[in-house]
Amino acid sequence: MSGSSQPRRVVLKISGERLCRRCPESFSPFDAVSIGRVVEDITGLHGAGYGVVVICGAGNLLRGRDSVFDDRVLADQSGMLATLINSLAVTDALRTAGLPAQTYSAVPVDTLVTPYRALEVRCALDEGIIAVVGGGTGAPFVTTDSAAALRALELGAGCILKATQVDGVYSADPRSVPGAVRFERLDYDEVLNRRLAVMDLGAVELCRSGGVEVRVFSGEVPGGPLKALTEEGFATVIGPPGAD
């Protein structure tokens, strides 16, 4: 998968909640069935020839802003470490399934995980390795959405695939607002001007600056990431004005 046959690159942004089990009777931050579904999604992308970069959230373990810390910087740093734990779990599951995967960290824990360096990750992607990048951006005050946008720009990924609990971007939360309107396509400015809560607005700004497309789809549908790329209308597409 190198040279002229180098695969197209995408960033898959998954929430920490996709790795856990939540039910009225019990909660577990990691669930084998849930992680297996994530692995199947990544397998579909990899098998279709896409170079895959995975960015994990940390909501199954810790949300920095909701933690017991009074200090925002410490809270966000704890969240970065939680994303790294999730990244290791996903990497382990991918390797167990026979897929080539490597964890990288944007925060310096090089005795445990390979430090993130864009050039090194680009080379790994050229070799067909799935890159699972933890640690967020390595800086506080931004979300893992911004990490996904930054990595897309650094690694030459033309699209961010964002799995959510609904099947795209709506004018309001369709789970609580009857009649909320689903958008098939939006340009960056529409998302920013409407302040649509699909992702961190700073991340949208980054995507606009680099022309990175965002496709928002339901994480509950098997094979959702590949369907978001190949099936018309499956995902809400956020991109430049007038894009096809």
N, C-alpha and C positions, 0 to 999 in steps of 0.2 A: 504493500500500500504506500509506496513512495514514488518519487519522481512524477511522471505524467499521470500516474494512476492514483495520486494522493487523494484521499476522500475529502469531500466537503466537510467542514467542521461546524458543529453546533454545540451550544451550551444548554445542558438540561438542568433546570433549577427545580429542585424538589424540596418540599417542606419536611421538617422533622416529623410532623404528624403522620406522614406516609409510611414511616418506619415502625410505628407503634401499634398497640392494640388498645382501643378505647371501647368499653362497654359498661353498662350500668353496674355489673358485678365486679369488674376488675380493670386495672390499668397496668400495662407493661410498656416501658419505653422502647423495647424492641420486640418485634413479633415476626417469627419466621415466615409466616404466610405473607404478611405485608411486605417484608423485604424481598421475598421471592417475586412478588409482582413487580417491584421496582427493577429487579434484575432482568425479568422478562422484557420490560420496556426498553432497557438499555441494550439488551441482546438484539432486539428488533432493529434499533438504530445502527448498531455496529454491523450487523449482518447485511444491512442495506448499503454499506459502504461509507457511512458517515463517521468522521472523526468526532469522538464524543468527549466533552468535558462536563463533569458532574459537579454541581455546587449544591451542598446540603444546607438547609436551615437547621434550627436546633430546638424547635418548639416541643419536641417530645421529651427533651431533657431540661432545657432552661431557656427562657427568654430574658435577655439581659435587662430589658426595661421593666420586667415584672418581678425581678429578683429581689432578695432581701437587702441588697447593697444600697447604701445611701449615695455612694460615689458613682456617678454615671460611667466614668472611665473604667472602673473596676467591674461594674456590671456588664459593660460591653465586652471587656476582656474575658470574663467568664463565659459569655455567649460564644465568643470565638473558639474557646477550648471545647465547648459542647459541640460545635459544628465539626471539629476535628474528630471527636469520638464517633460521630455519625459517619464521617468520611471513612474512617477505618472499618466500621461495620459494613458499609457498602462495598468497599474494596475487597474485604474478606469474602463476602457473599459472591461477588463477581468471580473471584479466583476459584472459589469452590465449584462454581458453575463452569469452569474451564475457560474463562475469558481473561485476556491479558489486561491487568489493571494495576495502577500505581497511585498511592496517596501522596499528595504534596501539601505542604503547610505554608500559609502566608505569615504565620508567626513562628519565631525561631525555637523549635523543639527538635533540633536536628539529631539528637541522640535517639529519637523515636521515629521521626518521619522525615522524608526527603524535603529540604527547603524548596519553596516554590521559586523557580526562575523561569521566566517566560521562554527563553531560548531553549532550555532543556525540555520543557513541556512540549514545545513545538516539535522538537526532534522525536519525542516519544509518540506524539500523535502521528507523525509521518510513518512510524513503524507499526501503527495499528494498535497502540496501547491506549486504553481508556484512562483518562486523567481525572482523578477524583481530588478536587482541590478544597481543602478545609482552611479554617482560620479567617473566613470572611475576607475583607480587604487588608487585614492586619492593622487596622486603625479603628478607633471608636467613633461613635456618632453617625454611623451609616449602617445600612442593613445588608443582608446577604443578596438582596436584589441588586444593590450597587456592586457587590462583588461579582455577580454574574455578568453585569454589563462591562465592568472593567476587564474581566478575563476574556470576554468576547473580543474586545478591542485589542488586547495584548496578543491574543492567540490566533487572530484572523478568522474568528467564527462569524458567519454572516447572520446567524439567527440564534435567539434565545427561546427555548421552549419552556414555558412556565406552566406546571401542573397545579390546578386549583381544585376547589371543591365544587365548582359549577362549570358549565360548559363554555365559558368564554367571559367576555367583559360585558357588564350590564350597566345601565344608568343608575341603578341602586342595587342593593343586595336582594336578589330574587327570592331568597329564602325567607325574607322578612317583609319585603315590599311587593305586594301584588301589583301586577302590571308593569314591573320593571322591564325596560327594553334591552334586548340583546343586540350588540353591535357586531356586524360581520367584519368590518374593517374600520380602523381609525388611523389618523395620522398623529404624529407625536404631539403637535400643538393642541389637537383636540383633547388628548389625554391630559395634557398639562393645564389647559384652560378650564376644562371641566373638573379638574382635580379628581379624576376617577381613581378609586382606591385599588387599582389592579396591581400596582407595584410602587415602590419608593419613587417619588417624582424626580429625585436626583438621578436615579438609574435611568429614567426615561430621557432625561437631558443627555446623559452619556450616550445612550443609544442613538439619539438624534445627531449628536456630534460626529458619530462614526458611521451612521447609516446602518446600524444593526437592527434587523427586524425582530419583533417579538411576537410569538404565537402563544396565545393563552387558551388552555383546553382543560377538559375534565381529567383529573388524575384517577378517577374511578373506572375509566374505560380501559380494558386490556389493550395494550399496544397503542395507547394514546399518543405518545410522542411521534411515532412514525405516521400515524393517521393525521396528526396535526400538520405534517409536512406534505403529505401526499393526497389527502382527501379534501376537496373543496368544501368550505363551510363547516368543517369539523372544529376549527379553532377561530377565535377572533384574532385578526392580523393587525398589528400595529407597525406602521412603517412610514416612509416619506409620503407627502401628498401626491396623489395621482398614481401611486404604484399599483401594478397589476396584482 
